[in-house]
Structures are given as C-alpha cells and as structure tokens.
Amino acid sequence: MSSTSQAVAADSAADTGGTKTLRTLYFVRFGFAIVWALLTMAIAKSINPATVVLLVIYPLFDVAAAVVDFRSSGTSRPKAPLYVNMALSLLTAVGLAVASASGIPGVLRVWGAWAITAGVVQLVVAVLRYRLGGQWAMILSGGISVLAGGSFIVMAGGQRASLTSVAGYAILGGVFFLISAIRLHHLASKAK
C-alpha cells in the first residue's frame, strides 16, 4: 500500500470514528437537554441560586460538547467554527451569571444573544459537515435558534418574561440532536 493510500485509509478510518463520536455526542446532548429542561421548568419560576447554577451549566455543557467534537473532528473537518462556539458559550456562561442578578429579562437578553450567535455558528458547522449526512436537522436547528434568540430578546421587554421559554428551546434543540444522531446511525448502518 502506498503512503498516499495509507493516508487516505487513515483519514477514512478517522472520519468513521469521528462520525461515531459525533453520533454518540448528539445522543448525549439530547439526553442532557431533556433533563436540563425538565429541571429548569421545575425550579426556574424565579431567579434563585439553583436557577443560576442551571443557567450557567447549559452553556458550559455546550463548551464541553464542542471540545469533544473538536477532538473527534480529525483533519478532514473545519475546526474554526468550533473555537468560535466554545468562546461564545464561555462568554454566555459568564454573562448569564452576571445577568441573573438583574432578573429574568436580563437573562433572556443574554440567552437570546447567545441563541442568535450560536445558531449562526451551528448553521455554518452543519453546512460544512453536510457530506457526513444527518446534518439537515442541524441546519434547521441553527435557523430556528436564530429566530428563537430574537424572540427571547423581544420577550425580555414584555410582561411575560419567563424562563420556561428557554426550557422549551432546550427541548427543541435536543430533539434536533436526536434526529441527527438517528440519521447518522442509519447512514452508518447502510455503509456496512
């Protein structure tokens, strides 16, 4: 086997392993989003210490997921958007901790800004990964995230500012991760 053939075979094996890791990561993200949303709906009627912890944990989990994604991406997938995602999520965690002192409207504004920017990044990543399969749900999720972010910002200025809306957002995002994971699993089964 030539060194070029070996390199192609190694890239293919790394890509297959990366796809498996991505699929597993999507399943984990689905589970986390559902548990987080249920806890948020149960305790986030107002800002309290438990609510602040939940709010900050969500973007920190996103950072951890991006790190796993980054490490499994291999050399064949672009990593710059993942750096942007990590930075946005870290800034959001800090922003949510600070905004929680000002109340639910401040939290919704920070969450909305994050949803918009993270949605754009998710769109970019999904388009760049389209050839892997299972990414149409991530493209749709990114677009919906942008729209939802705008609605959070608008809601922050209204009379009905509530954290249950971010729980619903997390559930919908989790469902999109589940759809992508199932699609990647189906494509992997077909390839065998």
C-alpha positions as CSV (number, residue, x, y, z in Angstrom):
1,M,0.0,0.0,0.0
2,S,1.4,3.4,-1.0
3,S,1.8,6.2,1.6
4,T,-1.0,8.1,-0.2
5,S,-3.3,5.1,0.0
6,Q,-2.4,4.7,3.7
7,A,-3.1,8.3,4.4
8,V,-6.5,8.1,2.6
9,A,-7.3,4.9,4.6
10,A,-6.2,6.6,7.8
11,D,-8.4,9.7,7.1
12,S,-11.3,7.4,6.2
13,A,-10.9,5.5,9.5
14,A,-10.6,8.7,11.5
15,D,-13.6,10.1,9.7
16,T,-15.6,7.0,10.6
17,G,-14.5,7.1,14.2
18,G,-15.3,10.9,14.3
19,T,-18.8,10.2,12.9
20,K,-19.4,7.6,15.5
21,T,-18.2,10.0,18.2
22,L,-20.4,12.8,16.7
23,R,-23.4,10.4,16.8
24,T,-22.8,9.5,20.4
25,L,-22.3,13.1,21.3
26,Y,-25.6,14.0,19.7
27,F,-27.4,11.3,21.8
28,V,-25.8,12.7,24.9
29,R,-26.7,16.2,24.0
30,F,-30.3,15.1,23.6
31,G,-30.4,13.5,27.0
32,F,-28.8,16.4,28.7
33,A,-31.2,18.9,27.1
34,I,-34.3,17.0,28.2
35,V,-33.1,16.6,31.8
36,W,-31.9,20.2,31.9
37,A,-35.2,21.5,30.5
38,L,-37.3,19.4,33.0
39,L,-35.2,20.7,35.9
40,T,-35.5,24.3,34.6
41,M,-39.2,24.1,34.3
42,A,-39.5,22.6,37.8
43,I,-37.4,25.2,39.7
44,A,-37.0,28.3,37.5
45,K,-40.1,30.3,38.3
46,S,-37.8,33.0,39.7
47,I,-34.1,33.6,39.9
48,N,-32.6,31.7,42.8
49,P,-29.2,30.0,43.4
50,A,-30.4,26.7,41.8
51,T,-31.7,28.5,38.8
52,V,-28.4,30.4,38.3
53,V,-26.5,27.1,38.5
54,L,-28.8,25.5,35.9
55,L,-28.5,28.6,33.6
56,V,-24.7,28.6,33.8
57,I,-24.4,24.8,33.4
58,Y,-26.1,24.8,30.0
59,P,-23.5,26.8,28.1
60,L,-20.7,25.1,30.0
61,F,-22.0,21.8,28.8
62,D,-22.0,23.3,25.3
63,V,-18.3,24.1,25.7
64,A,-17.6,20.5,26.8
65,A,-19.5,19.1,23.9
66,A,-17.6,21.4,21.5
67,V,-14.3,20.2,23.0
68,V,-15.4,16.5,22.4
69,D,-16.5,17.5,18.9
70,F,-13.2,19.3,18.2
71,R,-11.1,16.3,19.4
72,S,-13.1,13.9,17.2
73,S,-13.1,16.1,14.1
74,G,-9.8,14.8,12.7
75,T,-8.1,16.7,9.9
76,S,-10.9,16.4,7.4
77,R,-13.4,18.8,9.1
78,P,-13.0,22.5,9.8
79,K,-12.4,23.4,13.4
80,A,-12.5,27.2,13.4
81,P,-16.3,27.4,14.0
82,L,-15.9,25.1,17.0
83,Y,-13.4,27.6,18.5
84,V,-16.0,30.3,18.0
85,N,-18.7,28.2,19.6
86,M,-16.5,27.5,22.6
87,A,-15.8,31.2,23.1
88,L,-19.4,32.2,22.7
89,S,-20.5,29.6,25.2
90,L,-17.9,30.6,27.8
91,L,-18.9,34.2,27.4
92,T,-22.5,33.3,27.7
93,A,-21.9,31.3,31.0
94,V,-20.3,34.4,32.5
95,G,-23.0,36.7,31.0
96,L,-25.8,34.6,32.5
97,A,-24.1,34.6,35.9
98,V,-23.9,38.4,35.8
99,A,-27.4,38.9,34.2
100,S,-29.1,36.7,36.8
101,A,-28.5,39.4,39.4
102,S,-30.7,41.8,37.3
103,G,-33.6,39.3,36.9
104,I,-35.3,37.2,34.2
105,P,-35.3,39.9,31.5
106,G,-31.6,40.3,31.7
107,V,-31.1,36.5,31.5
108,L,-33.4,36.4,28.5
109,R,-31.4,39.0,26.7
110,V,-28.1,37.2,27.2
111,W,-29.7,33.9,26.3
112,G,-31.2,35.5,23.2
113,A,-27.9,36.9,22.1
114,W,-26.3,33.5,22.6
115,A,-29.1,31.7,20.7
116,I,-28.7,34.0,17.7
117,T,-24.9,33.8,17.5
118,A,-24.7,30.1,18.3
119,G,-27.4,29.5,15.7
120,V,-25.3,31.2,13.1
121,V,-22.3,29.1,14.1
122,Q,-24.4,25.9,14.1
123,L,-25.6,26.7,10.6
124,V,-22.0,27.2,9.4
125,V,-20.8,23.9,11.0
126,A,-23.8,21.9,9.7
127,V,-23.3,23.2,6.1
128,L,-19.6,22.4,6.3
129,R,-20.4,18.9,7.5
130,Y,-23.3,18.2,5.1
131,R,-21.5,15.4,3.4
132,L,-21.4,13.4,6.6
133,G,-25.2,13.1,6.5
134,G,-27.7,13.8,9.2
135,Q,-27.0,17.5,9.1
136,W,-30.2,18.8,7.7
137,A,-31.7,18.8,11.2
138,M,-28.7,20.8,12.5
139,I,-29.2,23.3,9.7
140,L,-32.9,23.6,10.6
141,S,-32.0,23.9,14.3
142,G,-29.4,26.6,13.7
143,G,-32.0,28.7,11.8
144,I,-34.7,28.2,14.5
145,S,-32.1,29.1,17.1
146,V,-31.6,32.5,15.4
147,L,-35.3,33.1,15.3
148,A,-35.8,31.9,18.9
149,G,-33.0,34.2,20.1
150,G,-34.8,37.2,18.6
151,S,-38.0,36.1,20.4
152,F,-36.2,35.9,23.8
153,I,-34.9,39.4,23.4
154,V,-38.4,40.7,22.5
155,M,-39.9,38.7,25.4
156,A,-37.4,40.3,27.8
157,G,-39.0,43.6,27.2
158,G,-42.6,42.4,27.7
159,Q,-44.8,41.5,30.6
160,R,-44.5,37.7,30.1
161,A,-40.7,37.3,30.6
162,S,-40.3,33.7,31.7
163,L,-37.5,31.1,31.9
164,T,-39.8,28.3,30.7
165,S,-39.3,29.5,27.2
166,V,-35.6,28.7,27.4
167,A,-36.5,25.2,28.6
168,G,-38.7,24.7,25.6
169,Y,-35.8,26.0,23.4
170,A,-33.6,23.3,25.0
171,I,-36.1,20.6,24.4
172,L,-36.5,21.5,20.7
173,G,-32.7,21.7,20.3
174,G,-32.4,18.2,22.0
175,V,-34.9,16.8,19.5
176,F,-32.8,18.1,16.6
177,F,-29.7,16.4,18.1
178,L,-31.7,13.2,18.5
179,I,-32.8,13.3,14.8
180,S,-29.3,13.9,13.7
181,A,-27.9,11.1,15.8
182,I,-30.5,8.7,14.5
183,R,-29.8,9.8,10.9
184,L,-26.0,9.3,11.4
185,H,-26.7,5.9,12.9
186,H,-28.9,4.9,9.9
187,L,-26.2,6.1,7.5
188,A,-23.5,4.2,9.3
189,S,-25.7,1.0,9.2
190,K,-26.2,1.4,5.5
191,A,-22.5,1.8,4.9
192,K,-21.7,-1.6,6.5
